[in-house]
Amino acid sequence: MTLGATPSQTVGPYFKIGLNRLCESDLAKTGVPGERIAIEGRVLDANGALIPDAVLEIWQADTTGRYHTPEDGDTIFTGFGRIPTDSAGVFRFQTIKPGAVTDPNLGLQAPHINVTVLMRGLLRHLVTRIYFSGEAANAVDPVLALVPEDRRETLIAKPSAPGSSQLQWNVVMQGDGETVFFDW
């Protein structure tokens, strides 16, 4: 018997089949209160190549900082979305800017969006966050404070133009400018 490297594994060629029916890129339906924003970006590999078959799962609080849970009752804003990248590796979703979240263990957290990244070749999904440029609460957010200062920019969505509600944020899987991913 010859020993060698373990062959790479992949989720398989049917990755999107089970996920497509749950895709939702418009979280801010009519009647949902809050500041409307759109976030667009790309998912890139270590070489800067676009990844055309990634999926981002979004989970966020409403404008008051509350997550949609059974305890909070029935609301029109669920805070959940699933967004695939297109053939060019681009994703886009519309939502509302979340409010600051109070966590019983961590205290007050700056407005943020939780993001799970799934894609072919990943055996375990990755977890990250989107924070907002110019948000004063970023300076005291306990989770963001755990990230080395020189890497925090990978978590910050920036306006496409000054004062714009169109924000840009990219996911870089590895290498220079790699997005900060959190243990879960």
N, C-alpha and C positions, 0 to 999 in steps of 0.2 A: 504494500500500500504506500502511495506517495502522499506525503503531507504537503499542503500548500495553503495559500490564502483562502479564506472562506469566500465563496462567491457572493456578490452583492445581492441584496433582496429588494424587492419592490412590492408596492401594494397591488400591482397588477394592471392589466390594460382596461379594467372596468371601474376604475376609480370614480369617475363622474356619474356613473349610472345610478348609484344609490344616493347621490347628493343633489342632483339637478332638480328634483321635484321640490326640494326645500329652499331653492335659491330665492332670495328676496333682497333687492338692492334699494328699495324705497321704504325706509323705516318711518318716515315722517308723513304718514297718510293725512288726508284732509281732516281737519279738526284737532290734530295734535298740537298743543300749545308749545311755543318755544321758538328760538332763533333757528331758522333753517340754514343748514350748511350742506355742502357737497364736498366729499373727499375723493380725490383721484390720485392714483399712483401706479407704480409698476412693481412687479416682483422680479428680482434679478438674482442670478446665480453668482458664484464666486468670480467668474470671468466677466461679469457685467452683461451676460446674455439674458434676454427676457425669458421668463418661464410662462408658457401659454396655458398651463393646465393646473394652476394652483387655485385654492379656494380659501377665502378669508371668512371666518365666522366672527360676527360682531355681537357684543353684549354690552349694553350701556344703561346708565341710569337716565331718568327723565330730567327735566329742568329743575326739579326740586331736590335732585340727588337720590331719588328712590328707584330701586330696581323693581321690575315687574315680577312680583311673587304672589303666591296664593294669599299670603297674609295682607298684601296691599290691596286686594280686591280686583275687580275687573276694570282695567283701564284700556284706552284705545291705543296706547303706546306700549308695545311689548319690549322694545329695546333690543330685539334680536334680528339679525339678518345674516344671510349667507351669500357671498359674492364671489363668483368665479372670475378668474382673469380671462381676457379674450385671447384671440390667436396672437396678439402682439404683446401679451403679458401685462395688459393694463386692466385695472379694476376701477370701479367708480360706484359710490353709493351716496344717497341722500338721507339725511337724518336731522335731528335737532342737536344743538350743543347741549351736552349734559351739564347738570349742576354738580357742585362739590358733593362728595359722598362722605358720610360719617361712618367709620368702621369702629365697632366696639373695642377692637384690639389695637388699631393703628391710629385712631383719631380722624381728623379731617383730611381728606384726600382731595387734591386738585381735580377739576373736571377732567375726565379721561374716558376713553373707549377701550374696552378689553378686546383683544384680537387674538384669535387662534388661527394658525396657518397650517393648512393641510395640503399635501401635494404628493404626486407620484414619487416614489423613492424614499419618502419619510415613513419610517415605521412608527414614529411617535410624533404627534403634532407638537407645534411650537406655540408658545404663549408670549404675547407682548402687549404693549399699550400704545395708544395714541394720546398725547397731550397736546395742548394748544399754545401756539406762539403768543407771547405777550400776556399770558395768564399769570397774574400776581401770585396766586396760590401755588404755582409750580415751585416757588422758592422754599415752601415749607411742606411739600408733599413727602410723606414718610417713605413711600416706595421709590419715588424719583431720587430721593436723597441716598438710596442704596447704590445707585448707578454712578460710576466714576464720572466726574464732571465733563471730561472730554468725550464721553460716549452718549450723553443725554440728548444731544441733537438728533440722534437716530430715532427718538421717540416723539419728536415735536413736528406737528403738522403746521405748515406755514401758508399764509394767504398767497394765492396766485398773483395778486396785485394788491397794493395797499388798500386796506379796508374791504377787501373782497370776501364774500362768504364761500368762495371756491378755494379749497385748501389742497395742498400737495403733500403727500407723504409716501415714501417708498419703503419696500421691504427688501433688504439686502441679506441674502441667506448666509453668505460667508465672505471673508476677505476684507478689503479696505471698506470702511464705512458700514461694516456689518451691523444690522439692527440688533439692539439688545433684546435677548429672549430671557424669560424668567423661568426658574425651576417651578414645578407645580406638584 
